[in-house]
């Protein structure tokens, strides 16, 4: 009897003890998890609120800046600086063309439009680079077609500097350049005007080089007749070599080489040699 009661008590005690051990930790854990969930919920709400506030603030700043940039004169162009690589560029004439761009908003400046405006007005321009100088200025760097000859108009006795593109750069002589005499040009030299084709100048330079390289003939004077597209090279011995720029240059030089001994190019005092007729060589 005593043993039976004692056994039941021990079982009952163990059951109650086990229930208490299992229940209390779960209850405490649930409380802790509930507290953490509340904290995380409020933290998430705070993050959303903070992100929304930052986004609204940034949007407000951007909208304010755009309104300020568009309607404020702060970014209007007030100064245009011109950089040039040669004194042949007339700064005053460039500034005159750029007048419509003063007062335009620098933020919305159309560089392509400005570049095409200058290239359309000044044929001698080779390249244009535009740099913003915030908040209200720009710098334009201009490179011109390089000078190749000092022109001398035989009919009017006027000088000019011509570029490799055939554009008049200035109406003054440049002593550092070779002289190209020009005939049958009645109109005056005008800066920025195209006086001859680039191809003509390239061929004149080519003839000069071939004469020196292949025939050892040095040139003391060059006379160009643009209407006939004809050029006369006066040698150091006074012989006038007549070339036609419309005919292959190498063929004319070759013809001179082949006939040099026959006509006495290096031994006789010749007045001129006409190389313009294909397949023929005339001399006086």
C-alpha positions as CSV (number, residue, x, y, z in Angstrom):
1,X,0.0,0.0,0.0
2,X,2.7,2.4,1.0
3,X,4.8,1.6,-2.1
4,X,1.8,2.0,-4.4
5,X,1.0,5.5,-3.1
6,X,4.6,6.5,-3.1
7,X,4.9,5.4,-6.8
8,X,1.8,7.4,-7.8
9,X,3.2,10.5,-6.0
10,X,6.5,10.3,-7.8
11,X,4.8,9.9,-11.2
12,X,2.5,12.9,-10.5
13,X,5.5,15.0,-9.4
14,X,7.5,14.1,-12.5
15,X,4.5,14.9,-14.8
16,X,4.0,18.3,-13.2
17,X,7.7,19.0,-13.2
18,X,8.1,18.2,-16.9
19,X,5.1,20.3,-17.8
20,X,6.5,23.3,-16.0
21,X,9.9,22.8,-17.6
22,X,8.4,22.6,-21.1
23,X,5.9,25.5,-20.7
24,X,7.9,28.3,-19.1
25,X,10.8,28.5,-21.6
26,X,8.2,28.6,-24.5
27,X,6.3,31.4,-22.9
28,X,9.4,33.5,-22.3
29,X,10.6,32.8,-25.8
30,X,7.3,33.9,-27.3
31,X,7.4,37.1,-25.3
32,X,10.9,37.9,-26.4
33,X,9.9,37.2,-30.1
34,X,6.9,39.4,-29.8
35,X,9.0,42.2,-28.4
36,X,11.5,41.8,-31.2
37,X,8.8,41.7,-33.9
38,X,7.4,45.0,-32.6
39,X,10.9,46.5,-32.6
40,X,11.6,45.3,-36.2
41,X,8.2,46.5,-37.3
42,X,8.8,50.0,-36.0
43,X,12.3,49.9,-37.4
44,X,11.0,49.0,-40.8
45,X,8.4,51.8,-40.6
46,X,11.2,54.2,-39.7
47,X,13.3,53.2,-42.7
48,X,10.4,53.6,-45.0
49,X,9.7,57.0,-43.6
50,X,13.3,58.0,-43.7
51,X,13.7,56.9,-47.4
52,X,10.5,58.7,-48.3
53,X,11.7,61.8,-46.6
54,X,15.2,61.7,-48.3
55,X,13.5,61.1,-51.7
56,X,11.2,64.0,-51.3
57,X,14.0,66.2,-50.1
58,X,16.2,65.3,-53.1
59,X,13.3,65.8,-55.5
60,X,12.6,69.2,-54.0
61,X,16.3,70.2,-54.4
62,X,16.3,69.0,-58.0
63,X,13.2,70.9,-58.9
64,X,14.5,74.0,-57.3
65,X,17.8,73.8,-59.1
66,X,16.0,73.3,-62.5
67,X,13.8,76.3,-61.9
68,X,16.8,78.3,-60.9
69,X,18.9,77.2,-63.8
70,X,16.1,77.9,-66.4
71,X,14.8,81.2,-65.2
72,X,17.9,82.7,-63.4
73,X,20.4,84.8,-65.4
74,X,23.2,83.2,-63.4
75,X,24.0,80.7,-66.2
76,X,23.5,83.1,-69.2
77,X,26.7,83.4,-71.4
78,X,28.4,86.7,-70.6
79,X,31.9,86.0,-72.0
80,X,33.3,84.1,-75.0
81,X,37.1,83.7,-75.1
82,X,38.8,82.9,-78.4
83,X,42.0,80.9,-78.6
84,X,43.8,80.8,-81.9
85,X,46.9,79.0,-83.2
86,X,47.9,81.8,-85.7
87,X,47.8,85.6,-85.8
88,X,46.0,85.3,-89.2
89,X,42.7,84.9,-87.4
90,X,40.6,88.0,-87.1
91,X,39.2,87.9,-83.5
92,X,36.8,90.8,-84.1
93,X,35.1,89.2,-87.1
94,X,34.6,86.0,-85.0
95,X,33.1,87.8,-82.1
96,X,30.7,89.6,-84.4
97,X,29.3,86.2,-85.6
98,X,29.0,85.0,-82.0
99,X,26.8,87.9,-80.8
100,X,23.6,85.9,-81.0
101,X,25.0,83.3,-78.5
102,X,25.5,85.9,-75.8
103,X,22.7,85.6,-73.2
104,X,21.9,82.0,-74.0
105,X,21.7,79.5,-71.1
106,X,25.0,77.7,-70.8
107,X,23.3,74.5,-69.6
108,X,21.4,74.3,-72.8
109,X,24.1,75.5,-75.2
110,X,24.1,73.6,-78.5
111,X,27.7,73.1,-79.3
112,X,27.0,71.6,-82.7
113,X,25.0,74.7,-83.7
114,X,27.8,77.0,-82.6
115,X,30.4,74.9,-84.5
116,X,28.4,74.8,-87.7
117,X,27.8,78.5,-87.5
118,X,31.5,79.3,-87.4
119,X,32.5,76.7,-90.0
120,X,29.8,78.1,-92.3
121,X,31.1,81.6,-92.0
122,X,34.8,81.0,-91.9
123,X,36.0,78.6,-94.6
124,X,39.6,78.7,-93.3
125,X,38.7,77.0,-90.0
126,X,39.9,73.5,-89.8
127,X,38.7,72.5,-86.3
128,X,36.7,74.1,-83.4
129,X,36.8,73.0,-79.7
130,X,34.3,74.4,-77.2
131,X,34.9,74.3,-73.5
132,X,32.4,75.5,-70.8
133,X,33.8,77.9,-68.1
134,X,31.0,77.8,-65.5
135,X,28.9,79.5,-64.7
136,X,28.7,82.1,-67.6
137,X,31.5,81.8,-70.1
138,X,32.9,79.5,-72.8
139,X,36.3,79.2,-74.5
140,X,36.5,78.5,-78.2
141,X,39.8,77.1,-79.5
142,X,40.1,77.5,-83.3
143,X,42.7,75.9,-85.6
144,X,43.0,77.3,-89.1
145,X,44.1,75.7,-92.3
146,X,47.9,76.2,-92.3
147,X,49.5,78.8,-94.6
148,X,51.4,77.5,-97.6
149,X,52.2,80.5,-99.9
150,X,52.5,84.3,-99.9
151,X,50.5,85.3,-103.0
152,X,51.6,88.2,-105.2
153,X,49.1,89.5,-107.7
154,X,51.1,90.6,-110.7
155,X,48.2,92.7,-112.1
156,X,47.5,94.7,-108.9
157,X,50.8,94.3,-107.0
158,X,48.9,93.1,-103.9
159,X,50.0,90.5,-101.4
160,X,48.1,87.9,-99.4
161,X,48.7,84.7,-97.4
162,X,46.9,81.6,-98.8
163,X,46.2,78.4,-96.8
164,X,46.6,74.8,-98.0
165,X,42.8,74.8,-98.6
166,X,43.1,77.8,-101.0
167,X,41.6,80.3,-98.5
168,X,43.0,83.8,-98.1
169,X,44.2,84.1,-94.5
170,X,45.4,87.7,-94.5
171,X,46.2,90.5,-97.0
172,X,49.8,91.0,-95.8
173,X,53.0,89.2,-97.0
174,X,54.6,86.6,-94.8
175,X,58.4,86.5,-95.4
176,X,58.7,83.0,-94.0
177,X,56.6,81.5,-96.8
178,X,57.6,80.9,-100.5
179,X,56.0,83.4,-103.0
180,X,53.5,82.2,-105.5
181,X,52.9,84.8,-108.2
182,X,49.4,84.9,-109.7
183,X,48.1,86.4,-113.0
184,X,44.8,87.3,-114.5
185,X,43.1,87.9,-111.1
186,X,41.3,91.2,-111.2
187,X,39.4,91.1,-108.0
188,X,41.2,92.1,-104.7
189,X,42.2,89.6,-102.1
190,X,39.6,89.2,-99.4
191,X,40.4,87.4,-96.1
192,X,38.3,84.3,-95.7
193,X,37.6,84.0,-99.4
194,X,38.5,80.9,-101.4
195,X,40.9,82.0,-104.1
196,X,41.9,78.6,-105.6
197,X,41.3,74.9,-105.2
198,X,43.2,72.8,-102.7
199,X,44.1,70.3,-105.4
200,X,45.9,73.0,-107.4
201,X,48.1,73.9,-104.5
202,X,48.8,70.3,-103.8
203,X,49.9,69.8,-107.4
204,X,52.1,72.9,-107.4
205,X,53.8,71.6,-104.2
206,X,54.2,68.2,-105.9
207,X,55.8,69.6,-109.0
208,X,58.3,71.6,-107.0
209,X,59.3,68.4,-105.1
210,X,59.6,66.2,-108.2
211,X,61.7,68.8,-110.1
212,X,64.2,68.9,-107.2
213,X,64.1,65.2,-106.5
214,X,64.1,63.7,-110.0
215,X,65.7,66.4,-112.3
216,X,67.8,68.2,-109.7
217,X,66.3,71.5,-110.9
218,X,65.8,74.2,-108.3
219,X,63.0,76.8,-108.7
220,X,63.5,80.5,-108.1
221,X,59.9,81.6,-109.1
222,X,56.5,80.2,-109.6
223,X,53.7,81.8,-111.7
224,X,50.2,80.5,-111.5
225,X,47.4,81.2,-114.1
226,X,44.2,80.0,-112.4
227,X,41.9,80.5,-115.3
228,X,43.9,78.2,-117.5
229,X,45.0,76.0,-114.5
230,X,48.5,76.4,-115.7
231,X,51.7,77.0,-113.7
232,X,55.1,78.1,-114.8
233,X,58.2,77.1,-112.8
234,X,61.1,79.5,-113.4
235,X,64.4,77.6,-112.8
236,X,67.5,79.0,-111.3
237,X,69.0,79.3,-114.8
238,X,65.9,81.3,-116.1
239,X,64.1,78.5,-118.0
240,X,60.3,78.6,-117.8
241,X,58.7,75.1,-117.4
242,X,55.1,75.1,-118.4
243,X,52.8,72.6,-116.6
244,X,49.1,71.9,-117.0
245,X,47.4,71.0,-113.6
246,X,44.7,69.1,-115.4
247,X,47.1,66.6,-116.8
248,X,49.0,63.9,-114.8
249,X,52.0,65.6,-113.2
250,X,54.3,62.5,-113.2
251,X,53.8,62.1,-116.9
252,X,54.9,65.7,-117.6
253,X,58.0,65.3,-115.3
254,X,58.8,62.0,-117.0
255,X,58.6,63.7,-120.4
256,X,61.0,66.4,-119.3
257,X,63.5,63.7,-118.0
258,X,63.4,61.7,-121.3
259,X,63.9,64.8,-123.5
260,X,66.5,66.6,-121.3
261,X,69.6,65.7,-123.3
262,X,67.9,66.1,-126.7
263,X,66.8,69.7,-126.0
264,X,69.9,70.6,-124.0
265,X,68.1,71.2,-120.7
266,X,71.4,71.4,-118.8
267,X,73.6,72.8,-121.5
268,X,71.7,75.4,-123.5
269,X,70.1,78.7,-122.6
270,X,66.4,77.9,-123.2
271,X,63.6,80.4,-122.8
272,X,60.8,77.9,-122.1
273,X,59.8,74.3,-122.3
274,X,56.1,73.4,-122.9
275,X,55.1,70.2,-121.2
276,X,51.3,70.7,-121.5
277,X,50.7,68.8,-124.7
278,X,50.3,65.0,-124.2
279,X,52.9,63.0,-126.1
280,X,54.7,66.1,-127.3
281,X,57.5,68.3,-126.0
282,X,58.0,71.9,-127.3
283,X,60.8,74.2,-126.4
284,X,62.2,77.6,-127.4
